[in-house]
Amino acid sequence: MKNIRPYFFTGMAVIFLSACSEPVDENDVEPENEVDNKVYTPVDFPSDSIELIDYFPETVFYEIFPRAFYDSSGDGIGDIGGMTKQLDYLDELGAEALWLMPINPSPTYHGYDVTDYYDINPDYGTLEDFREFIEEAHERDIKVIMDFVVNHSSYEHEWFQEALNDKESPYRDWYIWADEDTNVNDRGEWGQNLWHGEEPNQYMSVFWEGMPDLNMDHPDVREKIYDIGRFWLEDVGVDGFRLDAAKHIYPGENDKNLEWWAEFRSEMEAVKEDVFLVGEVWDIPQVTGPYLEEGFHATFNFDLGEDMIQAVRQERGSRLVSSLLGVLDRYDSYSEDYIDATFLTNHDIDRVMSQLQGNDSRAKMAASLLLSLPGSPFIYYGEEIGMEGQKPDEHIREPMLWYDEPSEGQTRWIQPRYNRDDPPSVESMKEDDGSLWRHYQTWIHLRRSQPALLYGELLESETEGNGIVSFIRESGDQRLLVIHNLSGELTSVDISKQDEANVLYYSESDTSSLEEDGTLQIDSYSSVILTNE
């Protein structure tokens, strides 16, 4: 499906990979952890006896909203110190990389309107706190990417305030102002106002009047953005960026957007060769695909997230794999070394458990799909414990639930609307071998133990059955047949003609079995992985 960029190898997974300077063909990678006819079950993961592949960034990310995550200062607001304290938790879960929502100074709770691109929001701590966090994460082989808001600044940023109050300011041309030829009644992509303010200071803002758009045609603006990127990569040590609102740099001008991001990538790779850039391009594959050619290493697959949740909600997903393959084929036409950034939900979308009406079994199957399909899966904080949340956005971003009772570290940045009255917690779920948390941990470690699951090609399977989603993952000599039963019923599947006839893994079931005639009995809401080895 695609070639593998050698700089993604970290050199840590000596059992599968070795550090190299020449490109590596994934077909030449021979796993040394032979299955030896062992059938793995959830109790085997995690296990020190099972070697894990460290293969950033085609690995598992964890998205954090710092304000909601963990409070180290006692003021009720999550902070950098809190994230540092919970790095061992993230490591135990199996996350190999983190995406941090905005950490720069901002007048809003979410931080997507930045007032200082070179500093840390004082609610969260200091630059030194963040440098320590990066160092501690890297000691655990955990990478860190941060939100970089390129499209706009805050209304309160000194650049905009000076531009607003002084037409002769050098910052005036850093923003986009209406003139006599501008139709200030123009509407944006979702019907929103594009022009704000009063004459003669009407300015463009695609998202909200508090976020004036930067003028990327101005060479000083471009150079400033590059300089900010260099600062966080070189001086601070982050491993990459999640690029917010990537297709809105030039609203409605896709060619200019693509040109801009290709230039940005070139500048960032000149600073850090293995920088990872993942773009938010919320659109159909025909629009997102070209961004992978020279701009981003990855874009978020919004359609797949919706399709996975729809499949588990309806307990059928017969077109899930073929649809994904169609998307990947389109991406292949633009790039040979892209990564599909997959996820179920994020900070802009109603939480998984709310969309599934609190059904724990379906939530587990959604996680199983996410973590067995190709790409780089992103888990939204609290997803692993089944937190709920629906719009408005503040209530998709409620405090992370660490303990059964109020305790030190618990954030209080907002009064929960959903996660209250005996909600799930990390504390209780880690003690329950059958919990959603254990399910996530198991599948993350299972994914990291098998080359074909981690970076293998996706192929269709002829295996069929009511409520069944099946596919093949292939890497080198390893072929895995992955079968998920999304339904609430025991289902029989004929695998007698499959090359993958040895059971590698059973999940969520004591009754799934493979009969001598090649009939696989797969229990409700469970998965089986078969191997050709």
C-alpha positions as CSV (number, residue, x, y, z in Angstrom):
1,M,0.0,0.0,0.0
2,K,2.8,2.4,0.8
3,N,6.5,2.6,1.5
4,I,7.8,3.1,5.0
5,R,9.9,6.2,5.8
6,P,13.0,4.9,7.5
7,Y,13.2,7.9,9.8
8,F,10.1,6.7,11.6
9,F,12.2,3.9,13.1
10,T,13.4,4.8,16.5
11,G,15.9,2.1,16.9
12,M,14.3,0.9,20.1
13,A,12.6,-2.3,18.7
14,V,15.7,-4.3,18.2
15,I,13.8,-7.6,18.1
16,F,12.0,-6.5,14.9
17,L,14.0,-3.5,13.5
18,S,17.5,-2.1,13.6
19,A,18.6,1.5,13.2
20,C,19.5,2.1,9.6
21,S,20.4,4.9,7.2
22,E,19.1,3.2,4.1
23,P,15.4,2.9,3.2
24,V,13.9,-0.3,4.6
25,D,11.3,-2.4,2.7
26,E,8.7,-3.7,5.1
27,N,8.8,-7.0,3.2
28,D,12.4,-7.4,4.4
29,V,11.4,-7.0,8.1
30,E,11.3,-10.5,9.6
31,P,9.6,-10.7,13.1
32,E,11.6,-12.8,15.5
33,N,8.9,-13.3,18.1
34,E,7.5,-16.5,16.6
35,V,4.0,-17.5,17.8
36,D,5.0,-21.0,18.7
37,N,1.4,-22.2,18.5
38,K,0.5,-20.0,21.5
39,V,-3.0,-18.6,21.6
40,Y,-3.0,-15.2,23.2
41,T,-5.9,-14.0,25.3
42,P,-6.4,-10.6,27.1
43,V,-4.6,-11.9,30.2
44,D,-1.4,-12.0,28.2
45,F,-1.4,-8.3,27.5
46,P,0.5,-6.4,28.7
47,S,3.3,-8.8,29.5
48,D,7.0,-8.3,29.8
49,S,7.5,-11.6,28.0
50,I,6.0,-10.2,24.8
51,E,8.2,-8.0,22.7
52,L,6.7,-4.7,21.6
53,I,7.5,-2.8,18.4
54,D,8.4,0.9,18.8
55,Y,7.5,2.3,15.5
56,F,6.6,6.0,15.7
57,P,4.6,7.6,14.4
58,E,2.6,4.6,13.0
59,T,1.6,3.9,16.5
60,V,-1.0,4.9,19.2
61,F,-1.4,8.5,20.1
62,Y,-3.3,9.9,23.1
63,E,-5.0,13.3,22.8
64,I,-4.9,15.5,26.0
65,F,-6.8,18.6,26.9
66,P,-4.4,19.8,29.6
67,R,-7.0,21.9,31.5
68,A,-9.1,18.8,32.1
69,F,-6.4,16.1,32.6
70,Y,-4.6,16.3,36.0
71,D,-4.0,19.1,38.5
72,S,-0.7,19.2,40.2
73,S,-1.1,22.6,41.9
74,G,-4.4,22.2,43.7
75,D,-6.2,25.0,41.9
76,G,-8.5,22.6,40.1
77,I,-7.0,23.3,36.6
78,G,-5.1,20.6,34.8
79,D,-1.5,21.6,34.1
80,I,1.9,20.5,32.7
81,G,3.0,19.2,36.1
82,G,-0.1,17.0,36.2
83,M,0.7,15.6,32.7
84,T,4.2,14.9,33.9
85,K,2.9,13.0,36.9
86,Q,0.6,10.9,34.7
87,L,3.3,9.8,32.2
88,D,3.6,6.5,33.9
89,Y,-0.1,6.0,33.5
90,L,0.1,6.8,29.8
91,D,3.1,4.4,29.4
92,E,1.2,1.7,31.3
93,L,-1.8,2.1,28.9
94,G,0.5,1.7,26.0
95,A,0.5,5.2,24.4
96,E,3.7,5.9,22.5
97,A,2.9,9.5,21.5
98,L,0.8,12.4,22.8
99,W,-1.1,15.2,21.1
100,L,-1.5,18.2,23.3
101,M,-4.3,20.6,22.7
102,P,-3.1,24.3,22.8
103,I,-0.8,25.2,25.6
104,N,0.0,28.8,24.6
105,P,-1.3,31.8,26.5
106,S,-4.9,32.5,25.5
107,P,-7.9,34.4,26.9
108,T,-10.2,31.4,26.3
109,Y,-10.4,28.1,28.1
110,H,-9.7,26.1,24.9
111,G,-6.6,28.0,23.8
112,Y,-7.2,28.1,20.1
113,D,-6.8,31.9,20.1
114,V,-3.2,32.4,21.0
115,T,-1.8,35.7,22.5
116,D,1.9,34.5,22.7
117,Y,3.3,31.8,20.4
118,Y,6.5,31.5,22.3
119,D,5.2,30.9,25.8
120,I,3.1,28.6,28.0
121,N,-0.4,29.5,29.3
122,P,0.3,30.5,33.0
123,D,-2.7,28.3,34.0
124,Y,-0.6,25.4,32.9
125,G,2.8,26.3,34.2
126,T,6.0,27.6,32.6
127,L,8.4,26.8,29.7
128,E,10.7,25.1,32.2
129,D,7.8,22.9,33.3
130,F,7.2,22.0,29.7
131,R,10.8,21.3,28.9
132,E,10.9,19.0,31.9
133,F,7.7,17.3,30.7
134,I,9.2,16.7,27.2
135,E,12.4,15.3,28.8
136,E,10.4,12.9,31.1
137,A,8.2,11.8,28.1
138,H,11.2,11.1,26.0
139,E,12.8,9.1,28.8
140,R,9.8,6.8,28.5
141,D,10.1,6.7,24.7
142,I,6.9,8.8,24.4
143,K,6.8,11.4,21.7
144,V,5.0,14.7,22.0
145,I,3.3,16.8,19.3
146,M,1.5,20.0,20.1
147,D,-1.3,22.0,18.6
148,F,0.0,24.7,16.3
149,V,-2.7,27.3,15.4
150,V,-1.4,28.8,12.2
151,N,-4.6,30.1,10.7
152,H,-5.3,32.9,13.1
153,S,-4.2,34.7,16.3
154,S,-6.2,35.9,19.2
155,Y,-8.0,39.3,18.9
156,E,-6.0,40.2,22.0
157,H,-2.6,39.4,20.5
158,E,-0.4,42.4,20.5
159,W,0.1,42.1,16.7
160,F,-3.6,42.5,16.1
161,Q,-4.2,45.2,18.7
162,E,-1.4,47.3,17.2
163,A,-2.7,46.7,13.7
164,L,-6.3,47.6,14.8
165,N,-5.3,50.8,16.5
166,D,-2.6,52.1,14.1
167,K,-3.1,51.8,10.3
168,E,0.6,52.7,9.9
169,S,1.7,49.8,12.1
170,P,3.9,47.2,10.3
171,Y,1.5,44.6,11.7
172,R,-1.4,46.1,9.8
173,D,-0.7,43.9,6.7
174,W,-0.3,40.9,8.9
175,Y,-4.1,40.6,8.9
176,I,-6.8,40.8,6.2
177,W,-8.9,44.0,6.1
178,A,-12.0,44.8,4.0
179,D,-11.7,47.6,1.4
180,E,-14.2,49.3,-0.9
181,D,-14.3,46.2,-3.2
182,T,-15.0,43.7,-0.4
183,N,-18.4,42.2,0.0
184,V,-18.6,42.1,3.7
185,N,-21.8,40.1,3.6
186,D,-20.0,37.0,2.2
187,R,-20.6,33.9,4.2
188,G,-18.2,31.1,5.0
189,E,-18.3,27.3,4.4
190,W,-20.9,26.6,7.1
191,G,-22.9,29.9,6.6
192,Q,-20.9,31.9,9.2
193,N,-20.0,35.6,9.0
194,L,-16.5,36.1,7.5
195,W,-16.1,39.8,8.2
196,H,-16.2,41.4,11.6
197,G,-15.7,44.8,13.3
198,E,-16.7,48.2,12.1
199,E,-15.5,50.4,9.3
200,P,-12.7,51.2,8.6
201,N,-11.5,48.1,10.6
202,Q,-13.5,45.2,9.3
203,Y,-11.3,42.2,9.4
204,M,-11.6,38.6,8.2
205,S,-12.1,35.8,10.7
206,V,-13.3,32.4,9.4
207,F,-14.1,31.0,12.8
208,W,-15.1,33.7,15.3
209,E,-14.6,37.4,15.8
210,G,-12.0,36.7,18.5
211,M,-9.8,34.9,16.0
212,P,-8.7,37.2,13.2
213,D,-7.1,35.4,10.3
214,L,-3.4,36.0,9.6
215,N,-2.4,37.1,6.1
216,M,-0.2,34.3,4.8
217,D,0.6,36.2,1.7
218,H,2.8,38.5,3.7
219,P,6.4,37.3,3.8
220,D,7.0,38.5,7.4
221,V,4.0,36.4,8.6
222,R,5.3,33.3,6.9
223,E,8.8,33.8,8.3
224,K,7.3,34.4,11.8
225,I,5.3,31.1,11.6
226,Y,8.5,29.3,10.5
227,D,10.4,30.8,13.4
228,I,7.7,29.8,15.9
229,G,7.9,26.2,14.6
230,R,11.7,26.2,14.8
231,F,11.5,27.4,18.4
232,W,9.3,24.5,19.6
233,L,11.2,21.9,17.6
234,E,14.8,23.1,18.3
235,D,14.7,25.0,21.6
236,V,11.9,23.1,23.4
237,G,12.1,19.6,21.8
238,V,8.6,18.7,20.6
239,D,8.4,16.0,18.0
240,G,5.9,17.6,15.7
241,F,2.7,19.5,15.3
242,R,-1.0,18.9,14.9
243,L,-2.0,21.7,12.5
244,D,-5.3,23.2,13.2
245,A,-7.8,24.4,10.6
246,A,-5.4,23.4,7.8
247,K,-7.6,24.0,4.8
248,H,-8.7,27.5,6.0
249,I,-5.3,29.3,5.5
250,Y,-6.7,30.5,2.2
251,P,-10.5,30.0,2.5
252,G,-11.8,28.4,-0.7
253,E,-8.4,28.4,-2.4
254,N,-7.1,24.9,-2.1
255,D,-4.1,25.2,-4.4
256,K,-2.7,28.0,-2.3
257,N,-3.3,26.0,0.8
258,L,-1.4,23.1,-0.6
259,E,1.5,25.4,-1.6
260,W,1.6,26.9,1.8
261,W,1.8,23.6,3.7
262,A,4.4,22.2,1.3
263,E,6.5,25.2,2.1
264,F,5.9,24.8,5.8
265,R,6.8,21.2,5.8
266,S,10.1,21.9,4.0
267,E,11.0,24.5,6.6
268,M,10.2,22.2,9.5
269,E,12.1,19.2,8.0
270,A,15.1,21.5,7.5
271,V,15.1,21.9,11.3
272,K,14.1,18.4,12.4
273,E,14.3,15.7,9.7
274,D,11.9,13.3,11.5
275,V,9.3,16.0,12.4
276,F,5.8,14.6,12.3
277,L,3.0,16.9,10.9
278,V,-0.6,15.8,11.1
279,G,-3.2,18.1,9.6
280,E,-6.8,18.8,10.4
281,V,-8.5,18.8,7.0
282,W,-12.1,18.0,7.8
283,D,-13.4,17.1,4.4
284,I,-13.9,14.3,1.9
285,P,-10.9,12.2,0.7
286,Q,-10.9,14.0,-2.6
287,V,-10.0,17.2,-0.7
288,T,-7.8,15.7,2.0
289,G,-5.7,13.5,-0.3
290,P,-3.7,16.2,-2.0
291,Y,-2.5,17.5,1.4
292,L,-0.5,14.3,1.8
293,E,1.5,14.8,-1.4
294,E,4.0,17.5,-0.1
295,G,2.3,19.0,2.9
296,F,1.4,16.6,5.8
297,H,2.7,13.2,6.8
298,A,-0.8,12.4,8.0
299,T,-4.3,13.8,7.9
300,F,-7.2,12.8,10.2
301,N,-9.7,10.3,8.7
302,F,-13.0,11.8,9.9
303,D,-15.1,9.6,7.6
304,L,-13.6,6.4,9.0
305,G,-14.3,7.5,12.6
306,E,-18.0,8.0,11.7
307,D,-18.1,4.7,9.8
308,M,-16.6,2.7,12.8
309,I,-19.1,4.1,15.3
310,Q,-22.0,3.6,12.8
311,A,-20.9,0.0,12.3
312,V,-20.9,-0.9,16.0
313,R,-24.1,1.1,16.7
314,Q,-25.9,-0.9,13.9
315,E,-24.0,-4.1,14.7
316,R,-23.0,-4.5,11.0
317,G,-20.3,-3.0,8.9
318,S,-20.2,-4.9,5.6
319,R,-18.9,-1.9,3.7
320,L,-16.4,-0.6,6.3
321,V,-13.3,-2.2,4.9
322,S,-14.1,-1.7,1.2
323,S,-14.8,2.0,1.9
324,L,-11.6,2.4,3.8
325,L,-9.6,0.7,1.0
326,G,-11.2,3.2,-1.5
327,V,-9.9,6.1,0.6
328,L,-6.4,4.6,0.9
329,D,-6.3,3.9,-2.8
330,R,-7.0,7.6,-3.4
331,Y,-4.3,8.6,-0.9
332,D,-1.9,6.2,-2.6
333,S,-2.2,8.3,-5.8
334,Y,-0.8,11.3,-4.0
335,S,1.8,9.8,-1.7
336,E,3.7,6.6,-1.0
337,D,4.7,7.5,2.5
338,Y,1.6,9.0,4.2
339,I,0.0,7.8,7.4
340,D,-3.7,7.6,7.9
341,A,-4.5,9.3,11.3
342,T,-7.4,7.3,12.6
343,F,-9.7,8.0,15.6
344,L,-13.2,7.5,16.9
345,T,-13.9,11.0,18.3
346,N,-11.9,14.0,19.4
347,H,-12.5,17.3,21.2
348,D,-14.9,18.5,18.5
349,I,-17.1,15.4,18.4
350,D,-19.6,13.9,20.8
351,R,-17.9,11.2,22.8
352,V,-18.0,7.6,21.8
353,M,-19.9,6.3,24.8
354,S,-22.6,9.0,24.4
355,Q,-23.0,8.1,20.7
356,L,-23.3,4.4,21.7
357,Q,-25.9,5.2,24.5
358,G,-23.6,3.9,27.2
359,N,-23.3,0.4,25.7
360,D,-20.0,-1.0,27.0
361,S,-19.8,-4.0,24.6
362,R,-20.2,-1.8,21.6
363,A,-17.6,0.7,23.0
364,K,-15.2,-2.2,23.2
365,M,-15.9,-3.3,19.6
366,A,-15.3,0.3,18.4
367,A,-11.9,0.2,20.2
368,S,-11.1,-3.1,18.6
369,L,-11.8,-1.8,15.1
370,L,-9.7,1.3,15.7
371,L,-6.8,-0.6,17.0
372,S,-6.7,-3.4,14.4
373,L,-7.1,-1.2,11.2
374,P,-4.0,0.4,9.6
375,G,-2.8,3.9,10.4
376,S,-1.9,5.8,13.5
377,P,-4.8,5.6,16.0
378,F,-5.6,8.6,18.2
379,I,-7.4,8.0,21.5
380,Y,-9.2,10.9,23.0
381,Y,-8.5,11.3,26.8
382,G,-11.2,9.5,28.9
383,E,-12.2,7.4,25.9
384,E,-10.5,4.4,27.5
385,I,-12.7,4.6,30.6
386,G,-16.0,5.4,28.7
387,M,-16.4,9.0,29.6
388,E,-19.5,10.6,28.1
389,G,-20.1,14.0,26.6
390,Q,-22.1,15.9,24.0
391,K,-22.0,19.4,22.6
392,P,-21.6,22.2,23.5
393,D,-17.8,21.6,23.2
394,E,-17.1,22.3,26.9
395,H,-19.0,19.1,27.8
396,I,-17.0,17.0,25.4
397,R,-14.0,18.2,27.4
398,E,-15.0,17.5,31.0
399,P,-12.5,16.6,33.7
400,M,-10.7,13.3,33.4
401,L,-12.0,10.9,36.0
402,W,-9.1,9.4,37.9
403,Y,-10.6,8.4,41.3
404,D,-13.9,7.0,42.6
405,E,-14.0,9.8,45.2
406,P,-12.9,13.5,44.9
407,S,-9.2,13.5,45.4
408,E,-5.9,15.4,44.8
409,G,-5.2,15.7,41.2
410,Q,-8.8,15.8,40.0
411,T,-9.5,18.8,37.9
412,R,-12.6,21.1,38.5
413,W,-12.3,23.4,35.5
414,I,-16.0,22.9,34.7
415,Q,-19.0,21.4,36.5
416,P,-19.6,18.0,34.8
417,R,-22.9,17.6,33.0
418,Y,-22.4,14.0,31.9
419,N,-19.6,12.4,34.0
420,R,-21.3,12.6,37.4
421,D,-23.4,10.4,39.8
422,D,-21.0,7.4,40.1
423,P,-19.1,7.9,36.8
424,P,-16.4,5.5,35.6
425,S,-12.9,6.1,36.8
426,V,-9.3,5.0,36.1
427,E,-9.1,3.7,39.7
428,S,-12.0,1.3,39.4
429,M,-11.4,0.2,35.9
430,K,-7.8,-0.8,36.4
431,E,-9.0,-3.2,39.1
432,D,-11.4,-4.9,36.8
433,D,-9.9,-7.3,34.2
434,G,-13.1,-7.0,32.1
435,S,-13.2,-3.2,32.0
436,L,-13.1,-1.0,29.0
437,W,-9.7,0.3,30.2
438,R,-8.3,-3.2,30.2
439,H,-9.7,-3.7,26.8
440,Y,-7.9,-0.6,25.4
441,Q,-4.7,-1.6,27.1
442,T,-4.9,-5.1,25.8
443,W,-5.5,-4.1,22.2
444,I,-2.8,-1.4,22.3
445,H,-0.2,-3.9,23.4
446,L,-1.5,-6.6,21.1
447,R,-1.2,-4.1,18.2
448,R,2.4,-3.3,19.2
449,S,3.3,-7.0,19.4
450,Q,2.5,-7.9,15.8
451,P,4.2,-6.2,12.7
452,A,1.2,-6.9,10.5
453,L,-1.2,-5.1,12.9
454,L,1.2,-2.2,13.4
455,Y,2.2,-1.3,9.8
456,G,0.9,-4.1,7.6
457,E,-1.1,-3.6,4.4
458,L,-4.9,-3.9,4.5
459,L,-6.6,-6.5,2.3
460,E,-10.2,-7.6,1.9
461,S,-11.3,-11.0,3.3
462,E,-14.0,-13.2,1.9
463,T,-15.0,-14.2,5.4
464,E,-18.6,-13.3,5.9
465,G,-21.4,-13.6,8.5
466,N,-24.1,-11.6,10.2
467,G,-22.5,-8.7,12.1
468,I,-19.0,-9.7,11.0
469,V,-16.3,-7.3,10.0
470,S,-13.2,-9.1,8.7
471,F,-10.0,-8.2,6.9
472,I,-6.4,-9.3,6.4
473,R,-3.3,-7.4,7.6
474,E,-0.2,-8.4,5.9
475,S,3.5,-7.6,6.4
476,G,6.3,-9.6,4.9
477,D,5.6,-13.3,5.6
478,Q,3.1,-12.5,8.3
479,R,-0.6,-12.6,7.4
480,L,-3.3,-12.0,10.0
481,L,-7.0,-12.6,9.5
482,V,-8.9,-10.3,11.9
483,I,-12.5,-11.1,12.5
484,H,-14.8,-8.9,14.7
485,N,-18.3,-10.0,15.7
486,L,-20.2,-6.7,16.2
487,S,-23.4,-8.5,16.9
488,G,-24.9,-9.7,20.2
489,E,-25.1,-13.3,19.0
490,L,-22.7,-16.2,18.7
491,T,-21.9,-16.5,15.0
492,S,-20.4,-19.2,12.9
493,V,-17.8,-18.3,10.3
494,D,-16.3,-20.7,7.7
495,I,-12.6,-20.2,7.5
496,S,-11.8,-23.6,6.0
497,K,-10.5,-22.0,2.8
498,Q,-8.3,-19.4,4.5
499,D,-4.6,-19.7,4.7
500,E,-4.7,-18.1,8.1
501,A,-5.9,-21.1,10.1
502,N,-4.0,-20.9,13.4
503,V,-5.6,-18.9,16.2
504,L,-3.4,-16.2,17.5
505,Y,-5.8,-14.3,19.7
506,Y,-9.2,-14.5,21.3
507,S,-10.8,-11.5,23.0
508,E,-13.8,-11.0,25.3
509,S,-14.9,-14.6,25.2
510,D,-14.6,-17.9,26.9
511,T,-16.7,-19.7,24.3
512,S,-15.2,-18.8,20.9
513,S,-13.6,-21.8,19.3
514,L,-12.2,-23.2,16.0
515,E,-13.7,-26.5,15.0
516,E,-11.8,-29.2,13.1
517,D,-14.0,-28.6,10.0
518,G,-12.8,-25.0,9.8
519,T,-15.8,-23.5,11.4
520,L,-15.0,-20.6,13.7
521,Q,-17.5,-20.0,16.5
522,I,-17.1,-16.4,17.5
523,D,-18.9,-15.2,20.5
524,S,-21.0,-12.0,20.6
525,Y,-19.1,-8.7,20.8
526,S,-15.7,-10.4,20.5
527,S,-12.8,-10.7,18.1
528,V,-10.5,-13.5,16.9
529,I,-7.2,-13.1,15.1
530,L,-5.8,-16.0,13.0
531,T,-2.3,-16.3,11.6
532,N,-0.6,-18.1,8.8
533,E,2.4,-18.9,11.0
